[in-house]
Amino acid sequence: MAYRRAQNAAQPLSDEEALTAKLNLLDELIVQDILLAKAKQLKLEIGQTDLDNAVASTRKNVPDDAFQQELQRRGLTPADLREGLRREMLAQKVIAQEVTAKIVVADREVADFFAANRAQFNVPEESYRLAQIVVTPVRDAQVTNRNGDDATTPQEALAKTQMLMERLKAGASFQETAAAFSEDPATAPRGGDLGFVPISRLRQAPPSLRNAVLNKEPGSISVVSENGGYTILLVVAHEMAGQRDPSMPAIREQITQALRGRKEQLLRTAYLAAARNDAKVVNYLARRLVESQGNPPSLPVPSRGTERTP
């Protein structure tokens, strides 16, 4: 079901590409199953209202006929979609409780970060701090975002950009969304952060980009379209020239969030690695592909191609 939900029938894949996609997805599902087992231990659940809202969000601004056609094209039922969303939300809830909620940034860490990066907080000219989410209309050679998500056509790029904007409008973290979905290998790992861009450079930028930034208030989000691709730009801050320090609330918050983001990425990776070590996982699909030297396995594969014991 998960593969049908993710695949794009308009972009047929070779046997090797399809198996690679299935292996990647299977690895994600293994991690998700482990997190769902953790959720059961922690007695976490997703409320019906929250799930109803998530389902409604997936079909927002999509006519009912078009929504039903898309489900039919992917061989899914509304119940399949609902269950998939429930699993994703429950896995995210485990991470939020077990990782995000436990992150603490001490005052000493803020002071040490500033001391080591003092020059970074000296703004020589008026600048805008920006963050971006990039969506390309072609298949990328290497996908570095957390979800392995990649739009491969102009149509997919438009649909993905619309989906991301809906998430952001609903209150999703820009940093987390960029890390999970942005197709720019340079900025996706750091939550889309572009740092401070001097106003002199912005004035030399193409009009569409310049207009998306100049005179915009911090927190403003704009979509810039070029050659079938899209860049979602966030104005994080607008700074005049001068030296900043942690006595300024905005600077303290900026450093705190940067340190929190680093810790969250590290602890999330460590938590998932530890959880996987604690579970016995046998990936039959991967094993048979190795044994057959990459040929599609002919023997029946157990459900999801794995066996897992918590």
Secondary structure, DSSP 8 states (H G I E B T S, - for coil): -HHHHH--TTS---HHHHHHHHHHHHHHHHHHHHHHHHHHHHT----HHHHHHHHHHHTTTS-HHHHHHHHHHTT--HHHHHHHHHHHHHHHHHHHHHTGGG----HHHHHHHHHHTGGGGEESS-EEEEEEEEE-SS--S---STT-----SHHHHHHHHHHHHHHHHTT--HHHHHHHH---TTTGGGTTEEEEEEHHHHHTS-HHHHHHHTT--TT-EEEEEETTEEEEEEEEEEE-SEE--TTSHHHHHHHHHHHHHHHHHHHHHHHHHHHHHTSEEEEHHHHHHHHTTT----S---GGGEEEE-
